[in-house]
Amino acid sequence: MFLSEVSLADILLEGLKVIGMIFLLLTLVNAAEQYPSMAGKRWNIIIYGFVLMLIGFAFDWSDEFIDYEASPTISYLQAFIEEMGLIGGLFLVTFGFKRWFKFISRFLGITSNKH
C-alpha cells in the first residue's frame, strides 16, 4: 500500500503546497467573516474553487507515499480526482473572481475602462 522508496524532498515540497493552500483558505474565510457585505456568494465560489484545488494538491501529495499504482482502478481514480480538483478549482476561482470584481466595482461605484 505504501511506497518502499520515498523522496523526502518531494514530500516536503508538495506538503508545503497543501499547507500554503490551507493558510490561503483560512485567510479567505476570515476575510469573508470580517467583511460579509463584500464577500457573499461570489466569494464562496472562490473559496469552493480553492477547496477543490486543495483536494487536488492533497491527492498529488499523497501519491508520494501511497502506492496508487497497485490497482489500475485506484490509480485512475486518484489521477482523476487530482486533475479534476485542480482544473475545476481553477475554473471556479476564475469565475468567482470575475463575478466578485464586477460586484466590488458596483459596490465602490467604479466604472470599467471597457466601453
N, C-alpha and C positions, 0 to 999 in steps of 0.2 A: 504494500500500500504506500509506503514511504520510499523515496528515492535513496539509493545507497550512497550516491555522491551528490553533495550539495555545494553550491557556490555561496559562501558566506557574503561575498560582495554583492551578488545578485539579490540574495535575501534581504540584505541591509538596504540596498538602493530601492528595491521595489517596495519594501516595507516603509521607507520614507515617503514614497508616493501615497501610500494608504494613509499614513499619519498626517501628511500635509493636507490631503483631501478631507480628513476628519476635522482638522482645525479650520479649514475653509468653510465647511458646512456649519460648524459651531458659530463661526463669525456671522454667516448669513442668517442663521436662525436668531442669533442675538440681535442683529440689526432689525429683523422683522418684528421682534418683540419690543424693541425700543422705539421704532418708528412705524407703527402699524398703518398709519394713513398713507405712507409712502410704499408700503410693501404690497399687501393684497394678493390677489390670485396670480398676478403676473410674477411676483416674487416667488410664490410657491412653485410655479413652473420651473424657475431657475433652480430652486432647491431640489426639486424632484430630478432634474437633469443631472445635478452634481451627485445625487444619491445613486442614480444609475451608473455614473462614471465610477463612483466609489466601489460599487459591486464589481464592475469590470476590472478595476485595479486590484481588488481583493482576490478575484479569481486568477488574475495574472500573477500575483504574488504567491498564491497557494501552489501554483504548479512548480515552484522552485523546490518544494519538499514533498509534495504528494505526487505519486506516480499515476497520473491520469491515463497514461498510455497502456496500463494493464488491461483496460477494457476499451474497445473501439467506441462503444456507445457512450461511456462516461467521458472519453476523450473528446468526442464530438460535442457532447452536451456542455462540457467545460469551455471549449473554444467558442461555441455559440453564445453562451451566457456572457463570456468575457467581451466578445466583439459587439454583441447587441447592447450591452451595458455602456460601452464606450461610444459607439455610434449613436445609439438612441439618446444617451445623455448629452452628447454634443449637440444634437438637433434640438432637444428640449431647452438647453441653455441658450442656444442661439435664438430660438423662437421666443423664449421668455424675455431675454434682454431686448429684443426688437420691440416687443409689446410694452415692456417696462419703460424704455426710453420715450416712446410715444406718450405714455401716461405721465411720466415726470415732466416732459416738455409742456403738456397741457396744465399740469399741476402748478408749474412755475411760471406759466404764461410765456413760454419761449416759442418762437416760431422757427420753422425749418428754413434752411437756405435753399432747399429744393423748391422749384416752382411747378 
